[in-house]
Amino acid sequence: MNNLYTAIVKKDGNWWIGWIEEIPGVNCQEPTREELMKSLGVTLKEALEFNRQEAIAAAGNDWQAEQIAI
């Protein structure tokens, strides 16, 4: 599956700051735009995996995974 997310980025003084629009709490700050984009990617992957594990734990036993397209 190839998901696309939107990075909102801006330069603020000597720093680049960015947020992933679709996932609250995924934000980073780096000295270069390139480093920021890499950092956002890593942080997004970690957040998605954390959310996945949290959902599975909350579901308990006998759960099913269903794909949803919007």
Biopython code that builds the backbone (N, CA, C, O; Angstrom):
import numpy as np
from Bio.PDB.StructureBuilder import StructureBuilder

atoms = [
    (1, "MET", "N", (0.844, -1.174, 0.000)),
    (1, "MET", "CA", (0.000, 0.000, 0.000)),
    (1, "MET", "C", (0.887, 1.234, 0.000)),
    (1, "MET", "O", (1.854, 1.318, 0.757)),
    (2, "ASN", "N", (0.556, 2.167, -0.836)),
    (2, "ASN", "CA", (1.355, 3.376, -0.964)),
    (2, "ASN", "C", (0.511, 4.565, -0.524)),
    (2, "ASN", "O", (-0.293, 5.073, -1.305)),
    (3, "ASN", "N", (0.686, 5.017, 0.720)),
    (3, "ASN", "CA", (-0.088, 6.130, 1.254)),
    (3, "ASN", "C", (0.662, 7.437, 1.062)),
    (3, "ASN", "O", (1.889, 7.488, 1.158)),
    (4, "LEU", "N", (-0.084, 8.478, 0.792)),
    (4, "LEU", "CA", (0.494, 9.813, 0.679)),
    (4, "LEU", "C", (-0.014, 10.680, 1.814)),
    (4, "LEU", "O", (-1.193, 10.629, 2.165)),
    (5, "TYR", "N", (0.866, 11.467, 2.380)),
    (5, "TYR", "CA", (0.519, 12.383, 3.449)),
    (5, "TYR", "C", (1.008, 13.769, 3.060)),
    (5, "TYR", "O", (1.877, 13.911, 2.200)),
    (6, "THR", "N", (0.450, 14.783, 3.693)),
    (6, "THR", "CA", (0.794, 16.162, 3.364)),
    (6, "THR", "C", (1.665, 16.762, 4.455)),
    (6, "THR", "O", (1.261, 16.827, 5.616)),
    (7, "ALA", "N", (2.862, 17.200, 4.078)),
    (7, "ALA", "CA", (3.755, 17.885, 5.016)),
    (7, "ALA", "C", (3.563, 19.392, 4.843)),
    (7, "ALA", "O", (3.719, 19.927, 3.746)),
    (8, "ILE", "N", (3.229, 20.054, 5.922)),
    (8, "ILE", "CA", (3.151, 21.515, 5.953)),
    (8, "ILE", "C", (4.489, 21.979, 6.517)),
    (8, "ILE", "O", (4.815, 21.679, 7.666)),
    (9, "VAL", "N", (5.266, 22.707, 5.719)),
    (9, "VAL", "CA", (6.613, 23.099, 6.143)),
    (9, "VAL", "C", (6.811, 24.601, 5.995)),
    (9, "VAL", "O", (6.215, 25.246, 5.133)),
    (10, "LYS", "N", (7.666, 25.140, 6.862)),
    (10, "LYS", "CA", (8.033, 26.550, 6.729)),
    (10, "LYS", "C", (9.381, 26.794, 7.390)),
    (10, "LYS", "O", (9.791, 26.075, 8.301)),
    (11, "LYS", "N", (10.049, 27.814, 6.914)),
    (11, "LYS", "CA", (11.322, 28.236, 7.501)),
    (11, "LYS", "C", (11.001, 29.266, 8.573)),
    (11, "LYS", "O", (10.240, 30.205, 8.340)),
    (12, "ASP", "N", (11.584, 29.081, 9.741)),
    (12, "ASP", "CA", (11.366, 29.987, 10.861)),
    (12, "ASP", "C", (12.730, 30.327, 11.451)),
    (12, "ASP", "O", (13.285, 29.559, 12.237)),
    (13, "GLY", "N", (13.253, 31.459, 11.072)),
    (13, "GLY", "CA", (14.610, 31.828, 11.503)),
    (13, "GLY", "C", (15.616, 30.877, 10.886)),
    (13, "GLY", "O", (15.670, 30.729, 9.665)),
    (14, "ASN", "N", (16.413, 30.234, 11.725)),
    (14, "ASN", "CA", (17.423, 29.288, 11.245)),
    (14, "ASN", "C", (16.900, 27.859, 11.153)),
    (14, "ASN", "O", (17.664, 26.948, 10.832)),
    (15, "TRP", "N", (15.639, 27.649, 11.423)),
    (15, "TRP", "CA", (15.073, 26.304, 11.472)),
    (15, "TRP", "C", (13.984, 26.105, 10.437)),
    (15, "TRP", "O", (13.301, 27.047, 10.034)),
    (16, "TRP", "N", (13.838, 24.865, 10.017)),
    (16, "TRP", "CA", (12.694, 24.433, 9.222)),
    (16, "TRP", "C", (11.788, 23.662, 10.175)),
    (16, "TRP", "O", (12.248, 22.782, 10.902)),
    (17, "ILE", "N", (10.513, 23.993, 10.170)),
    (17, "ILE", "CA", (9.567, 23.271, 10.996)),
    (17, "ILE", "C", (8.471, 22.694, 10.111)),
    (17, "ILE", "O", (8.136, 23.257, 9.069)),
    (18, "GLY", "N", (7.919, 21.566, 10.538)),
    (18, "GLY", "CA", (6.913, 20.925, 9.700)),
    (18, "GLY", "C", (5.963, 20.058, 10.500)),
    (18, "GLY", "O", (6.270, 19.595, 11.599)),
    (19, "TRP", "N", (4.798, 19.857, 9.907)),
    (19, "TRP", "CA", (3.734, 19.065, 10.490)),
    (19, "TRP", "C", (3.175, 18.145, 9.414)),
    (19, "TRP", "O", (3.168, 18.495, 8.234)),
    (20, "ILE", "N", (2.709, 16.976, 9.818)),
    (20, "ILE", "CA", (1.964, 16.121, 8.912)),
    (20, "ILE", "C", (0.497, 16.463, 9.122)),
    (20, "ILE", "O", (-0.064, 16.246, 10.196)),
    (21, "GLU", "N", (-0.104, 16.998, 8.080)),
    (21, "GLU", "CA", (-1.459, 17.536, 8.154)),
    (21, "GLU", "C", (-2.478, 16.511, 8.651)),
    (21, "GLU", "O", (-3.364, 16.852, 9.436)),
    (22, "GLU", "N", (-2.365, 15.281, 8.211)),
    (22, "GLU", "CA", (-3.388, 14.275, 8.485)),
    (22, "GLU", "C", (-3.252, 13.569, 9.833)),
    (22, "GLU", "O", (-4.196, 12.921, 10.284)),
    (23, "ILE", "N", (-2.093, 13.684, 10.483)),
    (23, "ILE", "CA", (-1.855, 12.946, 11.724)),
    (23, "ILE", "C", (-1.464, 13.924, 12.838)),
    (23, "ILE", "O", (-0.343, 14.433, 12.842)),
    (24, "PRO", "N", (-2.367, 14.191, 13.775)),
    (24, "PRO", "CA", (-2.037, 15.107, 14.874)),
    (24, "PRO", "C", (-0.811, 14.621, 15.653)),
    (24, "PRO", "O", (-0.641, 13.424, 15.883)),
    (25, "GLY", "N", (0.022, 15.556, 16.047)),
    (25, "GLY", "CA", (1.181, 15.230, 16.871)),
    (25, "GLY", "C", (2.440, 14.875, 16.104)),
    (25, "GLY", "O", (3.504, 14.729, 16.705)),
    (26, "VAL", "N", (2.343, 14.731, 14.780)),
    (26, "VAL", "CA", (3.540, 14.426, 13.990)),
    (26, "VAL", "C", (4.095, 15.759, 13.484)),
    (26, "VAL", "O", (3.599, 16.338, 12.518)),
    (27, "ASN", "N", (5.135, 16.222, 14.168)),
    (27, "ASN", "CA", (5.785, 17.473, 13.805)),
    (27, "ASN", "C", (7.261, 17.379, 14.143)),
    (27, "ASN", "O", (7.655, 16.629, 15.036)),
    (28, "CYS", "N", (8.073, 18.138, 13.428)),
    (28, "CYS", "CA", (9.527, 18.092, 13.613)),
    (28, "CYS", "C", (10.124, 19.468, 13.355)),
    (28, "CYS", "O", (9.480, 20.355, 12.795)),
    (29, "GLN", "N", (11.364, 19.617, 13.776)),
    (29, "GLN", "CA", (12.139, 20.831, 13.550)),
    (29, "GLN", "C", (13.565, 20.419, 13.230)),
    (29, "GLN", "O", (14.167, 19.630, 13.960)),
    (30, "GLU", "N", (14.108, 20.949, 12.142)),
    (30, "GLU", "CA", (15.472, 20.612, 11.722)),
    (30, "GLU", "C", (16.136, 21.840, 11.099)),
    (30, "GLU", "O", (15.448, 22.780, 10.699)),
    (31, "PRO", "N", (17.467, 21.837, 11.014)),
    (31, "PRO", "CA", (18.166, 22.993, 10.449)),
    (31, "PRO", "C", (18.061, 23.111, 8.926)),
    (31, "PRO", "O", (18.261, 24.199, 8.388)),
    (32, "THR", "N", (17.752, 22.022, 8.220)),
    (32, "THR", "CA", (17.595, 22.105, 6.764)),
    (32, "THR", "C", (16.275, 21.469, 6.352)),
    (32, "THR", "O", (15.725, 20.633, 7.067)),
    (33, "ARG", "N", (15.777, 21.876, 5.192)),
    (33, "ARG", "CA", (14.531, 21.327, 4.662)),
    (33, "ARG", "C", (14.681, 19.821, 4.398)),
    (33, "ARG", "O", (13.772, 19.044, 4.691)),
    (34, "GLU", "N", (15.808, 19.422, 3.855)),
    (34, "GLU", "CA", (16.047, 18.007, 3.569)),
    (34, "GLU", "C", (16.001, 17.171, 4.852)),
    (34, "GLU", "O", (15.371, 16.114, 4.884)),
    (35, "GLU", "N", (16.661, 17.642, 5.896)),
    (35, "GLU", "CA", (16.640, 16.927, 7.178)),
    (35, "GLU", "C", (15.228, 16.893, 7.758)),
    (35, "GLU", "O", (14.810, 15.892, 8.341)),
    (36, "LEU", "N", (14.499, 17.999, 7.592)),
    (36, "LEU", "CA", (13.127, 18.050, 8.087)),
    (36, "LEU", "C", (12.266, 16.996, 7.408)),
    (36, "LEU", "O", (11.517, 16.288, 8.081)),
    (37, "MET", "N", (12.359, 16.879, 6.092)),
    (37, "MET", "CA", (11.537, 15.912, 5.372)),
    (37, "MET", "C", (11.876, 14.478, 5.789)),
    (37, "MET", "O", (10.982, 13.643, 5.924)),
    (38, "LYS", "N", (13.151, 14.197, 5.989)),
    (38, "LYS", "CA", (13.549, 12.865, 6.467)),
    (38, "LYS", "C", (12.990, 12.613, 7.865)),
    (38, "LYS", "O", (12.449, 11.542, 8.141)),
    (39, "SER", "N", (13.123, 13.599, 8.736)),
    (39, "SER", "CA", (12.649, 13.489, 10.113)),
    (39, "SER", "C", (11.132, 13.283, 10.161)),
    (39, "SER", "O", (10.635, 12.457, 10.927)),
    (40, "LEU", "N", (10.411, 14.035, 9.343)),
    (40, "LEU", "CA", (8.962, 13.874, 9.287)),
    (40, "LEU", "C", (8.584, 12.463, 8.836)),
    (40, "LEU", "O", (7.649, 11.870, 9.375)),
    (41, "GLY", "N", (9.301, 11.926, 7.856)),
    (41, "GLY", "CA", (9.033, 10.569, 7.382)),
    (41, "GLY", "C", (9.237, 9.528, 8.468)),
    (41, "GLY", "O", (8.404, 8.640, 8.648)),
    (42, "VAL", "N", (10.344, 9.636, 9.191)),
    (42, "VAL", "CA", (10.645, 8.695, 10.272)),
    (42, "VAL", "C", (9.601, 8.823, 11.380)),
    (42, "VAL", "O", (9.089, 7.820, 11.878)),
    (43, "THR", "N", (9.291, 10.051, 11.759)),
    (43, "THR", "CA", (8.329, 10.294, 12.838)),
    (43, "THR", "C", (6.940, 9.808, 12.444)),
    (43, "THR", "O", (6.226, 9.247, 13.275)),
    (44, "LEU", "N", (6.547, 10.015, 11.192)),
    (44, "LEU", "CA", (5.254, 9.538, 10.703)),
    (44, "LEU", "C", (5.177, 8.017, 10.768)),
    (44, "LEU", "O", (4.177, 7.467, 11.228)),
    (45, "LYS", "N", (6.220, 7.336, 10.313)),
    (45, "LYS", "CA", (6.233, 5.866, 10.367)),
    (45, "LYS", "C", (6.105, 5.379, 11.809)),
    (45, "LYS", "O", (5.351, 4.447, 12.089)),
    (46, "GLU", "N", (6.838, 6.005, 12.714)),
    (46, "GLU", "CA", (6.779, 5.615, 14.124)),
    (46, "GLU", "C", (5.386, 5.849, 14.700)),
    (46, "GLU", "O", (4.872, 5.005, 15.435)),
    (47, "ALA", "N", (4.771, 6.986, 14.374)),
    (47, "ALA", "CA", (3.431, 7.291, 14.881)),
    (47, "ALA", "C", (2.401, 6.305, 14.352)),
    (47, "ALA", "O", (1.534, 5.854, 15.101)),
    (48, "LEU", "N", (2.486, 5.964, 13.070)),
    (48, "LEU", "CA", (1.544, 5.009, 12.492)),
    (48, "LEU", "C", (1.695, 3.634, 13.134)),
    (48, "LEU", "O", (0.697, 2.969, 13.411)),
    (49, "GLU", "N", (2.924, 3.203, 13.372)),
    (49, "GLU", "CA", (3.149, 1.913, 14.008)),
    (49, "GLU", "C", (2.648, 1.925, 15.458)),
    (49, "GLU", "O", (2.035, 0.960, 15.915)),
    (50, "PHE", "N", (2.909, 3.007, 16.168)),
    (50, "PHE", "CA", (2.413, 3.135, 17.541)),
    (50, "PHE", "C", (0.891, 3.079, 17.556)),
    (50, "PHE", "O", (0.304, 2.366, 18.371)),
    (51, "ASN", "N", (0.242, 3.833, 16.653)),
    (51, "ASN", "CA", (-1.220, 3.835, 16.590)),
    (51, "ASN", "C", (-1.756, 2.451, 16.244)),
    (51, "ASN", "O", (-2.778, 2.025, 16.782)),
    (52, "ARG", "N", (-1.067, 1.750, 15.349)),
    (52, "ARG", "CA", (-1.468, 0.400, 14.967)),
    (52, "ARG", "C", (-1.426, -0.528, 16.169)),
    (52, "ARG", "O", (-2.385, -1.252, 16.434)),
    (53, "GLN", "N", (-0.317, -0.506, 16.893)),
    (53, "GLN", "CA", (-0.166, -1.366, 18.068)),
    (53, "GLN", "C", (-1.191, -1.014, 19.155)),
    (53, "GLN", "O", (-1.728, -1.897, 19.824)),
    (54, "GLU", "N", (-1.450, 0.269, 19.317)),
    (54, "GLU", "CA", (-2.434, 0.718, 20.311)),
    (54, "GLU", "C", (-3.842, 0.235, 19.947)),
    (54, "GLU", "O", (-4.598, -0.190, 20.820)),
    (55, "ALA", "N", (-4.191, 0.300, 18.669)),
    (55, "ALA", "CA", (-5.504, -0.166, 18.215)),
    (55, "ALA", "C", (-5.652, -1.670, 18.418)),
    (55, "ALA", "O", (-6.696, -2.136, 18.873)),
    (56, "ILE", "N", (-4.621, -2.423, 18.086)),
    (56, "ILE", "CA", (-4.656, -3.882, 18.257)),
    (56, "ILE", "C", (-4.799, -4.239, 19.735)),
    (56, "ILE", "O", (-5.572, -5.130, 20.088)),
    (57, "ALA", "N", (-4.063, -3.552, 20.590)),
    (57, "ALA", "CA", (-4.157, -3.818, 22.028)),
    (57, "ALA", "C", (-5.550, -3.482, 22.554)),
    (57, "ALA", "O", (-6.092, -4.211, 23.385)),
    (58, "ALA", "N", (-6.127, -2.390, 22.077)),
    (58, "ALA", "CA", (-7.456, -1.986, 22.530)),
    (58, "ALA", "C", (-8.534, -2.956, 22.050)),
    (58, "ALA", "O", (-9.544, -3.143, 22.730)),
    (59, "ALA", "N", (-8.330, -3.571, 20.894)),
    (59, "ALA", "CA", (-9.321, -4.491, 20.323)),
    (59, "ALA", "C", (-9.381, -5.802, 21.087)),
    (59, "ALA", "O", (-10.400, -6.493, 21.061)),
    (60, "GLY", "N", (-8.305, -6.145, 21.761)),
    (60, "GLY", "CA", (-8.294, -7.401, 22.513)),
    (60, "GLY", "C", (-8.202, -8.597, 21.586)),
    (60, "GLY", "O", (-7.409, -8.602, 20.644)),
    (61, "ASN", "N", (-9.011, -9.612, 21.852)),
    (61, "ASN", "CA", (-8.998, -10.847, 21.066)),
    (61, "ASN", "C", (-10.066, -10.823, 19.972)),
    (61, "ASN", "O", (-10.991, -10.011, 20.004)),
    (62, "ASP", "N", (-9.920, -11.718, 19.019)),
    (62, "ASP", "CA", (-10.922, -11.955, 17.989)),
    (62, "ASP", "C", (-11.272, -10.723, 17.171)),
    (62, "ASP", "O", (-12.446, -10.396, 16.999)),
    (63, "TRP", "N", (-10.249, -10.043, 16.667)),
    (63, "TRP", "CA", (-10.480, -8.855, 15.845)),
    (63, "TRP", "C", (-10.171, -9.144, 14.386)),
    (63, "TRP", "O", (-9.503, -10.125, 14.059)),
    (64, "GLN", "N", (-10.667, -8.278, 13.519)),
    (64, "GLN", "CA", (-10.414, -8.375, 12.087)),
    (64, "GLN", "C", (-9.908, -7.022, 11.582)),
    (64, "GLN", "O", (-10.301, -5.973, 12.092)),
    (65, "ALA", "N", (-9.053, -7.058, 10.601)),
    (65, "ALA", "CA", (-8.578, -5.833, 9.954)),
    (65, "ALA", "C", (-9.349, -5.639, 8.654)),
    (65, "ALA", "O", (-9.464, -6.567, 7.853)),
    (66, "GLU", "N", (-9.866, -4.462, 8.448)),
    (66, "GLU", "CA", (-10.595, -4.118, 7.223)),
    (66, "GLU", "C", (-9.962, -2.865, 6.627)),
    (66, "GLU", "O", (-9.639, -1.925, 7.353)),
    (67, "GLN", "N", (-9.786, -2.848, 5.329)),
    (67, "GLN", "CA", (-9.241, -1.679, 4.648)),
    (67, "GLN", "C", (-10.375, -0.715, 4.294)),
    (67, "GLN", "O", (-11.462, -1.134, 3.898)),
    (68, "ILE", "N", (-10.104, 0.561, 4.440)),
    (68, "ILE", "CA", (-11.083, 1.600, 4.114)),
    (68, "ILE", "C", (-10.431, 2.568, 3.145)),
    (68, "ILE", "O", (-9.354, 3.101, 3.410)),
    (69, "ALA", "N", (-11.087, 2.786, 2.031)),
    (69, "ALA", "CA", (-10.599, 3.783, 1.071)),
    (69, "ALA", "C", (-11.526, 4.998, 1.126)),
    (69, "ALA", "O", (-12.749, 4.864, 1.158)),
    (70, "ILE", "N", (-10.920, 6.178, 1.137)),
    (70, "ILE", "CA", (-11.738, 7.387, 1.153)),
    (70, "ILE", "C", (-11.391, 8.263, -0.035)),
    (70, "ILE", "O", (-11.974, 9.335, -0.203)),
]
sb = StructureBuilder()
sb.init_structure("model")
sb.init_model(0)
sb.init_chain("A")
sb.init_seg("    ")
for serial, (resi, resn, name, xyz) in enumerate(atoms, 1):
    if name == "N":
        sb.init_residue(resn, " ", resi, " ")
    sb.init_atom(name, np.array(xyz, "f"), 0.0, 1.0, " ", f" {name:<3s}", serial, name[0])
structure = sb.get_structure()
